[in-house]
Amino acid sequence: MKEYLTIVRRVASQTPRSNAMSTLVVAEHNQTEVSGATLSTVTAASQIGGDITLLVLGSQAGPAAAAAAKVAGVSSVLHAADPKYDHYVAEEVAELLVATQKAQS
Protein backbone atom coordinates (compact mmCIF):
# COMPACT_ATOMS: atom_id res chain seq x y z
CA MET A 1 0.00 0.00 0.00
CA LYS A 2 1.49 3.28 -1.09
CA GLU A 3 1.10 6.11 1.36
CA TYR A 4 1.59 9.77 0.67
CA LEU A 5 2.82 12.66 2.71
CA THR A 6 0.20 14.85 4.29
CA ILE A 7 0.95 18.52 3.94
CA VAL A 8 -0.99 21.25 5.61
CA ARG A 9 -0.83 24.74 4.25
CA ARG A 10 -2.64 27.69 5.64
CA VAL A 11 -4.22 29.68 2.83
CA ALA A 12 -5.54 33.18 3.41
CA SER A 13 -8.78 33.96 1.67
CA GLN A 14 -8.55 37.45 0.20
CA THR A 15 -12.07 37.61 -1.19
CA PRO A 16 -14.10 40.72 -0.36
CA ARG A 17 -16.76 38.49 1.25
CA SER A 18 -14.50 37.14 3.96
CA ASN A 19 -11.18 37.57 5.66
CA ALA A 20 -11.43 34.12 7.20
CA MET A 21 -8.56 31.71 6.95
CA SER A 22 -8.93 28.36 5.27
CA THR A 23 -6.78 25.25 5.40
CA LEU A 24 -5.67 23.17 2.45
CA VAL A 25 -4.74 19.57 3.28
CA VAL A 26 -3.01 17.37 0.73
CA ALA A 27 -4.57 14.01 1.54
CA GLU A 28 -2.52 10.91 2.18
CA HIS A 29 -4.35 7.94 0.69
CA ASN A 30 -4.07 4.42 -0.72
CA GLN A 31 -6.26 5.24 -3.75
CA THR A 32 -9.41 4.00 -2.02
CA GLU A 33 -9.46 5.77 1.34
CA VAL A 34 -7.72 8.58 3.17
CA SER A 35 -5.20 7.70 5.86
CA GLY A 36 -5.52 8.06 9.60
CA ALA A 37 -2.86 10.77 9.42
CA THR A 38 -5.09 12.77 7.09
CA LEU A 39 -8.05 12.35 9.43
CA SER A 40 -5.90 13.58 12.33
CA THR A 41 -4.77 16.53 10.22
CA VAL A 42 -8.39 17.45 9.48
CA THR A 43 -9.19 17.26 13.20
CA ALA A 44 -6.26 19.58 13.96
CA ALA A 45 -7.28 21.95 11.17
CA SER A 46 -10.81 22.11 12.55
CA GLN A 47 -9.36 23.48 15.79
CA ILE A 48 -7.91 26.40 13.80
CA GLY A 49 -11.30 27.24 12.34
CA GLY A 50 -12.36 28.21 8.85
CA ASP A 51 -13.00 26.06 5.83
CA ILE A 52 -11.01 22.88 5.22
CA THR A 53 -10.30 21.72 1.68
CA LEU A 54 -8.82 18.29 0.98
CA LEU A 55 -6.69 17.94 -2.13
CA VAL A 56 -6.54 14.35 -3.39
CA LEU A 57 -3.85 13.61 -5.98
CA GLY A 58 -3.69 10.77 -8.49
CA SER A 59 -5.36 9.44 -11.60
CA GLN A 60 -6.66 6.35 -9.78
CA ALA A 61 -7.72 8.18 -6.62
CA GLY A 62 -11.39 8.74 -7.43
CA PRO A 63 -12.53 6.41 -4.63
CA ALA A 64 -10.24 8.21 -2.17
CA ALA A 65 -11.70 11.56 -3.26
CA ALA A 66 -15.20 10.19 -2.71
CA ALA A 67 -14.19 8.96 0.74
CA ALA A 68 -12.59 12.34 1.49
CA ALA A 69 -15.90 14.07 0.75
CA LYS A 70 -17.46 12.13 3.64
CA VAL A 71 -14.88 13.22 6.24
CA ALA A 72 -16.48 15.28 9.00
CA GLY A 73 -15.37 18.90 8.97
CA VAL A 74 -14.26 18.97 5.34
CA SER A 75 -15.80 21.85 3.39
CA SER A 76 -14.68 20.75 -0.07
CA VAL A 77 -12.58 18.18 -1.91
CA LEU A 78 -10.44 18.81 -4.97
CA HIS A 79 -9.28 15.82 -7.01
CA ALA A 80 -6.26 16.34 -9.26
CA ALA A 81 -6.73 13.29 -11.48
CA ASP A 82 -3.90 13.95 -13.93
CA PRO A 83 -1.43 11.02 -14.09
CA LYS A 84 1.43 13.46 -13.53
CA TYR A 85 0.36 13.56 -9.86
CA ASP A 86 0.48 9.77 -9.40
CA HIS A 87 4.01 9.79 -7.99
CA TYR A 88 3.99 13.08 -6.08
CA VAL A 89 6.87 14.64 -8.01
CA ALA A 90 7.75 17.74 -5.99
CA GLU A 91 7.86 20.12 -8.94
CA GLU A 92 4.44 19.02 -10.22
CA VAL A 93 2.78 19.11 -6.81
CA ALA A 94 4.34 22.47 -5.90
CA GLU A 95 2.98 23.99 -9.11
CA LEU A 96 -0.47 22.61 -8.32
CA LEU A 97 -0.37 23.92 -4.74
CA VAL A 98 0.52 27.41 -5.94
CA ALA A 99 -2.28 27.33 -8.52
CA THR A 100 -4.75 26.05 -5.92
CA GLN A 101 -3.74 28.74 -3.45
CA LYS A 102 -4.17 31.45 -6.09
CA ALA A 103 -7.58 30.07 -7.06
CA GLN A 104 -8.73 30.15 -3.44
CA SER A 105 -7.59 33.71 -2.83
C-alpha positions as CSV (number, residue, x, y, z in Angstrom):
1,M,0.0,0.0,0.0
2,K,1.5,3.3,-1.1
3,E,1.1,6.1,1.4
4,Y,1.6,9.8,0.7
5,L,2.8,12.7,2.7
6,T,0.2,14.8,4.3
7,I,1.0,18.5,3.9
8,V,-1.0,21.2,5.6
9,R,-0.8,24.7,4.2
10,R,-2.6,27.7,5.6
11,V,-4.2,29.7,2.8
12,A,-5.5,33.2,3.4
13,S,-8.8,34.0,1.7
14,Q,-8.5,37.5,0.2
15,T,-12.1,37.6,-1.2
16,P,-14.1,40.7,-0.4
17,R,-16.8,38.5,1.2
18,S,-14.5,37.1,4.0
19,N,-11.2,37.6,5.7
20,A,-11.4,34.1,7.2
21,M,-8.6,31.7,6.9
22,S,-8.9,28.4,5.3
23,T,-6.8,25.2,5.4
24,L,-5.7,23.2,2.4
25,V,-4.7,19.6,3.3
26,V,-3.0,17.4,0.7
27,A,-4.6,14.0,1.5
28,E,-2.5,10.9,2.2
29,H,-4.3,7.9,0.7
30,N,-4.1,4.4,-0.7
31,Q,-6.3,5.2,-3.7
32,T,-9.4,4.0,-2.0
33,E,-9.5,5.8,1.3
34,V,-7.7,8.6,3.2
35,S,-5.2,7.7,5.9
36,G,-5.5,8.1,9.6
37,A,-2.9,10.8,9.4
38,T,-5.1,12.8,7.1
39,L,-8.1,12.3,9.4
40,S,-5.9,13.6,12.3
41,T,-4.8,16.5,10.2
42,V,-8.4,17.4,9.5
43,T,-9.2,17.3,13.2
44,A,-6.3,19.6,14.0
45,A,-7.3,22.0,11.2
46,S,-10.8,22.1,12.5
47,Q,-9.4,23.5,15.8
48,I,-7.9,26.4,13.8
49,G,-11.3,27.2,12.3
50,G,-12.4,28.2,8.9
51,D,-13.0,26.1,5.8
52,I,-11.0,22.9,5.2
53,T,-10.3,21.7,1.7
54,L,-8.8,18.3,1.0
55,L,-6.7,17.9,-2.1
56,V,-6.5,14.3,-3.4
57,L,-3.8,13.6,-6.0
58,G,-3.7,10.8,-8.5
59,S,-5.4,9.4,-11.6
60,Q,-6.7,6.4,-9.8
61,A,-7.7,8.2,-6.6
62,G,-11.4,8.7,-7.4
63,P,-12.5,6.4,-4.6
64,A,-10.2,8.2,-2.2
65,A,-11.7,11.6,-3.3
66,A,-15.2,10.2,-2.7
67,A,-14.2,9.0,0.7
68,A,-12.6,12.3,1.5
69,A,-15.9,14.1,0.8
70,K,-17.5,12.1,3.6
71,V,-14.9,13.2,6.2
72,A,-16.5,15.3,9.0
73,G,-15.4,18.9,9.0
74,V,-14.3,19.0,5.3
75,S,-15.8,21.8,3.4
76,S,-14.7,20.8,-0.1
77,V,-12.6,18.2,-1.9
78,L,-10.4,18.8,-5.0
79,H,-9.3,15.8,-7.0
80,A,-6.3,16.3,-9.3
81,A,-6.7,13.3,-11.5
82,D,-3.9,14.0,-13.9
83,P,-1.4,11.0,-14.1
84,K,1.4,13.5,-13.5
85,Y,0.4,13.6,-9.9
86,D,0.5,9.8,-9.4
87,H,4.0,9.8,-8.0
88,Y,4.0,13.1,-6.1
89,V,6.9,14.6,-8.0
90,A,7.7,17.7,-6.0
91,E,7.9,20.1,-8.9
92,E,4.4,19.0,-10.2
93,V,2.8,19.1,-6.8
94,A,4.3,22.5,-5.9
95,E,3.0,24.0,-9.1
96,L,-0.5,22.6,-8.3
97,L,-0.4,23.9,-4.7
98,V,0.5,27.4,-5.9
99,A,-2.3,27.3,-8.5
100,T,-4.7,26.0,-5.9
101,Q,-3.7,28.7,-3.5
102,K,-4.2,31.5,-6.1
103,A,-7.6,30.1,-7.1
104,Q,-8.7,30.2,-3.4
105,S,-7.6,33.7,-2.8
